[in-house]
């Protein structure tokens, strides 16, 4: 999301449309600005989720389909501290099996600046799996993001105390996830995390190892050491959806596949804007790209709209419009968890404490999934798998998904859905 900073750094608002439609476009942006809020956020989220035939809106008491093997509902899960809650989608089987016969529930965790609604194309496949296996699927908005409580985010450690800053920022998220797990009465979970959500999933597993069955990491952030700064955070907003590719839908990564992805990343880095120094300064000062969007007033929705139209080209026109409305509402909400980014990641988007140096402590299966046109370096995944193997854990693997970029689960949702079910069913004795 941080490419917004580069637009502001050059004092260039998004290009204006032709003069004859400026009044209408400006009025639309103004309406979008004033129509955001908690109520509108809930409406925009529900609009996405109503595409699921098994979703039951809060104002309806009857089941969406009497024959449906699952039912989905949105709830607030209150945490112990006042005014802290996590927005949660629960997809539960209507005919659960005995507890010991079912695989652990899957918990889907979004990335930076996103929300659970981003996975609306993945929920049908996950719901079918839950119904067949007699288990559940959950999707949760991280504390301070999405539609969860926007509580104050502070780090007390000094700037040069990197371990202290990282530990405080990580704890804000993973401890609230653990509290949520307790409230939901879940013994173990399989975590499916995207980007920064994948990073926090690993951190959670390191801190609470007995509570995680398996990790499935979709384009995870913060994995490799990156002295050459080949991954650039500005691509979060400048990336377009990927629809072409030659690699199979979900093939195990080869050295050639990884080199192709890295070569594309290096080419993108060479074409970076000269505003990099200002961006780095703002990053280190703790600025959030969402601050910039909110500061643009009526031009904020316009900027988000440009992103939506470019990023969600794999969706239908109606789906893109609904995703834009949803993204706009969570972007313009009060700043909170977004301020973690400068404490966890350095300006090059690599972690201040890379996961590749920590992940060997895990004794569970870990699957890394990258897009063919990803801006996350898949070498971090293969290095992590090797570090795990040397530590005695041979249950790691890396996949490259064709026709996909960083939002791999959305760009090629069919390929990713197939891979998710395959991975969820592994290592369960009643299934294999």
C-alpha positions in Angstrom: 0.0 0.0 0.0 2.9 2.4 0.5 3.3 3.5 -3.1 0.8 6.2 -2.2 3.7 7.9 -0.4 5.5 8.3 -3.7 2.6 10.0 -5.3 2.5 12.5 -2.5 6.3 13.0 -2.6 6.2 14.2 -6.1 3.3 16.6 -5.3 1.2 14.8 -7.9 -2.4 13.9 -7.2 -3.8 11.1 -9.4 -4.2 12.3 -13.0 -7.4 14.2 -13.5 -10.0 12.8 -16.0 -11.2 14.9 -19.0 -12.5 18.3 -18.0 -16.1 17.5 -19.0 -16.3 14.7 -16.3 -14.3 16.3 -13.5 -17.4 17.6 -11.6 -19.0 14.2 -11.6 -15.8 12.4 -10.6 -15.1 14.9 -7.9 -18.6 14.6 -6.5 -18.3 10.8 -6.5 -15.1 11.1 -4.5 -16.7 13.5 -2.1 -19.7 11.1 -1.6 -17.4 8.2 -1.0 -15.4 10.2 1.6 -18.5 11.2 3.6 -20.2 7.8 3.3 -17.4 5.8 5.0 -17.6 4.7 8.6 -18.3 1.6 10.7 -21.8 1.1 9.4 -20.7 1.5 5.8 -17.8 -0.8 6.4 -20.1 -3.5 7.6 -22.3 -3.0 4.6 -19.4 -3.2 2.1 -18.1 -6.3 3.8 -21.5 -8.0 3.8 -21.9 -7.1 0.1 -18.9 -9.2 -0.7 -19.9 -12.1 1.6 -23.4 -12.3 0.3 -21.9 -13.9 -2.8 -21.5 -17.0 -0.6 -24.7 -19.1 -0.7 -24.0 -20.3 2.8 -23.6 -16.9 4.3 -26.2 -15.8 6.9 -26.3 -12.0 7.4 -26.7 -10.8 11.0 -30.3 -9.6 10.4 -31.4 -13.0 9.3 -32.1 -15.9 11.7 -32.9 -18.7 9.2 -30.3 -20.8 7.5 -29.3 -19.6 4.0 -30.0 -23.1 2.6 -31.4 -26.0 4.6 -29.2 -28.4 2.6 -26.0 -26.4 3.1 -23.2 -28.4 4.7 -21.9 -25.2 6.3 -23.1 -21.9 7.6 -21.1 -18.6 7.6 -21.6 -15.7 10.0 -19.8 -12.5 10.9 -19.3 -11.8 14.6 -17.3 -9.6 16.9 -15.1 -11.7 19.3 -14.5 -9.5 22.4 -11.1 -9.7 24.0 -10.5 -9.1 27.7 -9.3 -5.5 27.5 -12.1 -2.9 27.1 -13.0 -1.9 23.5 -10.9 -4.7 22.0 -12.5 -7.1 19.6 -11.6 -9.0 16.5 -14.0 -9.1 13.5 -14.4 -12.8 12.6 -16.0 -14.8 9.8 -16.9 -18.3 11.0 -17.7 -21.0 8.5 -18.9 -24.0 10.5 -20.1 -27.4 9.5 -23.8 -28.1 10.1 -23.0 -31.8 10.6 -19.7 -31.8 12.6 -18.0 -35.2 13.2 -16.4 -36.4 16.3 -13.7 -34.0 17.4 -10.8 -36.5 17.1 -11.9 -37.5 13.6 -11.8 -33.9 12.1 -8.8 -32.0 11.0 -8.0 -28.8 13.0 -9.9 -25.8 11.8 -8.2 -23.4 9.3 -7.8 -19.8 10.2 -7.3 -17.3 7.3 -5.2 -14.2 8.1 -5.0 -11.2 5.8 -2.0 -9.0 5.0 -1.1 -5.4 5.6 -4.0 -2.9 4.8 -6.4 -5.7 3.8 -9.2 -7.5 5.6 -11.0 -10.9 5.6 -13.2 -9.8 2.7 -10.2 -10.1 0.3 -10.6 -13.9 0.4 -14.2 -14.0 -0.8 -13.0 -16.1 -3.8 -11.4 -18.6 -1.6 -14.1 -19.2 0.9 -16.3 -21.4 -1.3 -13.5 -24.0 -1.7 -12.6 -23.8 2.0 -16.2 -24.1 3.0 -16.6 -27.2 0.9 -13.5 -28.7 2.6 -15.0 -27.8 6.1 -18.3 -29.4 5.2 -16.7 -32.6 3.9 -14.3 -32.9 6.8 -16.7 -31.9 9.6 -14.5 -29.0 10.7 -14.5 -25.2 10.5 -12.8 -22.3 8.7 -12.4 -18.9 10.3 -11.1 -15.6 8.9 -10.2 -12.8 11.2 -9.2 -9.2 10.9 -6.0 -8.5 12.8 -6.4 -6.1 15.8 -6.2 -2.6 14.5 -6.9 -3.5 10.9 -9.9 -4.4 8.8 -13.1 -4.1 10.8 -11.5 -5.1 14.1 -11.1 -2.6 17.0 -8.9 0.4 16.0 -7.1 0.7 19.3 -4.0 2.8 19.9 -0.8 1.3 18.7 2.4 2.3 20.5 5.9 0.9 20.8 7.9 2.0 23.9 11.3 0.7 22.8 13.9 3.2 21.5 14.6 3.4 17.8 18.0 1.7 18.0 16.5 -1.2 20.1 15.5 -3.3 17.1 14.8 -6.5 19.0 12.6 -4.5 21.5 10.7 -2.7 18.8 10.1 -5.9 16.8 9.0 -7.9 19.9 6.5 -5.2 21.0 5.0 -4.8 17.5 4.7 -8.6 17.0 3.1 -9.1 20.4 0.4 -6.6 19.6 -0.9 -9.0 16.9 0.1 -12.5 18.0 -1.0 -12.1 21.6 -4.4 -10.9 20.4 -4.6 -13.9 18.1 -3.9 -16.2 21.0 -6.5 -14.5 23.1 -9.0 -15.0 20.2 -8.1 -18.7 20.0 -8.9 -19.1 23.7 -12.2 -17.3 23.3 -13.1 -19.5 20.3 -12.2 -22.6 22.3 -9.8 -23.9 19.6 -7.2 -26.4 20.6 -5.1 -26.3 17.5 -5.3 -24.4 14.2 -3.9 -24.5 10.7 -2.9 -20.9 9.8 -3.3 -19.6 6.3 -1.6 -16.2 6.2 -1.0 -13.8 3.4 2.0 -11.3 3.2 2.3 -9.6 6.6 -0.4 -12.0 7.9 1.9 -14.9 7.0 4.8 -13.2 8.8 2.7 -12.9 12.0 1.5 -16.5 11.5 5.1 -17.7 11.7 5.8 -15.5 14.7 2.6 -16.9 16.4 3.7 -20.5 15.8 7.2 -19.7 17.3 5.6 -18.2 20.4 2.7 -20.7 20.8 4.1 -23.9 19.1 1.5 -26.3 20.6 -1.4 -24.4 19.1 -0.5 -24.7 15.4 -1.0 -27.7 13.3 0.5 -26.4 10.1 1.4 -23.1 8.3 0.4 -22.2 4.8 2.1 -19.0 3.8 0.9 -17.1 0.8 3.5 -14.7 -0.5 4.9 -14.2 3.0 6.6 -10.9 4.0 9.7 -10.7 6.1 11.3 -14.1 5.2 14.7 -13.5 3.6 17.7 -11.5 4.5 17.8 -8.9 1.7 21.0 -6.8 1.7 20.5 -5.9 -2.0 17.0 -4.6 -1.3 15.4 -6.4 -4.2 11.9 -6.3 -2.8 10.3 -2.9 -2.8 7.2 -2.1 -0.7 5.9 0.4 -3.2 4.9 -2.5 -5.4 2.0 -3.2 -3.1 0.1 -0.4 -4.9 1.9 -0.3 -8.2 1.4 -4.0 -9.0 -1.3 -5.0 -11.5 -3.1 -8.3 -11.4 -1.3 -11.0 -13.3 -3.3 -13.0 -15.8 -0.6 -14.5 -18.0 2.1 -17.1 -17.3 3.7 -20.3 -18.3 4.2 -22.0 -15.0 1.6 -24.5 -13.8 -1.2 -23.5 -11.4 0.6 -24.8 -8.4 3.9 -26.4 -9.2 6.7 -27.1 -6.7 9.3 -24.4 -7.2 12.4 -25.1 -9.2 15.7 -23.1 -9.2 14.8 -21.8 -12.7 11.3 -20.7 -11.5 12.8 -18.8 -8.6 15.5 -17.1 -10.7 12.8 -16.0 -13.1 10.8 -14.3 -10.3 14.0 -12.7 -8.9 15.0 -11.4 -12.3 11.7 -9.7 -12.7 12.0 -8.2 -9.2 15.5 -6.8 -10.0 14.2 -5.2 -13.2 11.4 -3.5 -11.2 13.9 -2.2 -8.7 16.0 -0.5 -11.4 13.0 1.5 -12.6 12.2 2.9 -9.1 11.2 6.6 -8.7 13.8 9.1 -7.4 11.6 9.9 -4.5 13.0 6.9 -2.7 14.9 9.0 -0.1 11.8 10.8 1.0 9.9 7.6 1.2 12.6 6.1 3.4 12.5 9.1 5.7 8.8 8.9 6.1 9.0 5.2 6.7 11.6 5.5 9.4 9.6 8.3 11.0 6.6 5.9 11.4 4.4 7.3 8.7 1.7 5.0 7.4 0.6 5.1 3.7 -3.0 5.2 5.0 -2.2 8.5 6.7 -1.4 9.9 3.3 -4.7 8.7 1.8 -6.7 10.1 4.7 -4.9 13.4 4.5 -6.0 13.8 0.8 -9.6 14.3 1.9 -11.9 13.9 -1.1 -9.0 12.8 -3.3 -8.4 9.8 -1.0 -11.2 7.7 -2.5 -10.0 8.7 -6.0 -6.6 7.4 -5.2 -8.0 4.1 -3.8 -10.2 3.9 -6.9 -7.1 4.0 -9.2 -5.6 1.2 -7.2 -8.8 -0.9 -7.3 -9.2 -0.5 -11.0 -5.6 -1.6 -11.6 -5.2 -4.3 -9.0 -8.5 -6.2 -9.3 -8.6 -6.7 -13.1 -9.1 -10.4 -12.7 -12.5 -9.7 -11.1 -15.7 -8.8 -12.8 -16.8 -5.2 -12.9 -19.3 -5.6 -10.1 -16.7 -7.5 -7.9 -14.1 -4.8 -8.5 -16.6 -2.1 -7.5 -17.5 -3.9 -4.3 -13.8 -4.6 -3.5 -13.1 -0.9 -4.0 -15.9 0.1 -1.6 -14.7 -2.4 1.0 -11.0 -1.3 0.6 -12.0 2.3 0.8 -13.8 1.8 4.1 -11.0 -0.1 5.8 -8.4 2.3 4.5 -10.1 5.5 5.8 -10.8 4.0 9.2 -8.9 5.3 12.2 -5.2 4.5 12.1 -4.0 1.7 14.4 -2.3 -1.6 13.6 -1.0 -0.1 10.4 1.8 1.7 12.4 3.5 -1.6 13.0 5.0 -1.6 9.6 8.1 0.5 10.3 8.9 -1.5 13.4 8.7 -4.9 11.8 10.0 -4.1 8.3 12.8 -1.8 7.1 12.2 0.5 4.1 13.3 -2.3 1.7 10.3 -4.4 2.9 12.6 -7.1 4.4 12.2 -7.9 8.0 14.3 -6.3 10.7 14.5 -9.8 12.2 14.1 -12.1 9.1 12.1 -15.3 9.5 14.7 -17.3 7.7 16.9 -17.0 10.7 14.1 -18.1 13.1 11.9 -20.6 11.3 14.2 -23.6 11.9 12.7 -23.8 15.5 9.4 -24.9 14.1 8.6 -28.7 14.1 5.4 -28.5 12.1 4.7 -28.6 8.3 5.3 -25.2 6.6 4.2 -24.5 3.0 5.4 -21.4 1.1 3.4 -20.2 -1.9 4.5 -17.5 -4.2 3.1 -16.0 -7.4 4.9 -16.3 -10.7 5.1 -12.5 -10.8 5.5 -12.0 -7.0 7.5 -9.2 -5.5 8.3 -11.3 -2.4 11.5 -13.2 -3.0 10.8 -17.0 -3.2 14.4 -17.7 -2.4 13.5 -16.9 1.2 11.0 -19.8 1.1 13.5 -22.3 -0.3 16.2 -21.2 2.2 13.7 -21.6 5.1 12.8 -25.0 3.9 16.4 -26.0 3.8 17.1 -24.5 7.3 14.1 -26.5 8.6 15.4 -29.7 7.0 18.9 -29.2 8.6 17.1 -28.8 11.9 15.3 -32.2 11.5 12.0 -31.0 10.0 11.6 -32.3 6.5 7.9 -31.1 6.2 8.6 -27.9 4.3 7.9 -27.1 0.7 7.8 -24.2 -1.7 5.3 -23.7 -4.6 5.2 -21.2 -7.5 1.7 -20.4 -8.8 1.3 -19.3 -12.4 -0.7 -16.3 -13.6 -0.4 -14.6 -10.2 1.5 -11.8 -8.4 1.7 -10.9 -4.7 -2.1 -11.3 -4.2 -1.7 -14.9 -5.4 -4.9 -16.1 -3.7 -6.9 -13.6 -5.7 -5.0 -13.4 -9.0 -5.2 -17.2 -9.5 -7.8 -18.2 -7.0 -8.7 -21.5 -8.7 -5.1 -22.7 -8.6 -4.6 -21.5 -5.0 -7.9 -23.1 -3.9 -6.8 -26.4 -5.3 -3.5 -26.1 -3.6 -5.0 -25.1 -0.2 -7.3 -28.1 -0.1 -4.4 -30.4 -1.1 -2.2 -28.9 1.7 -5.0 -28.9 4.3 -5.6 -32.6 3.8 -2.0 -33.6 4.3 -0.7 -35.1 7.5 -4.2 -36.0 8.8 -4.3 -39.8 9.5 -8.1 -40.1 8.9 -7.7 -38.7 5.4 -4.4 -39.9 4.1 
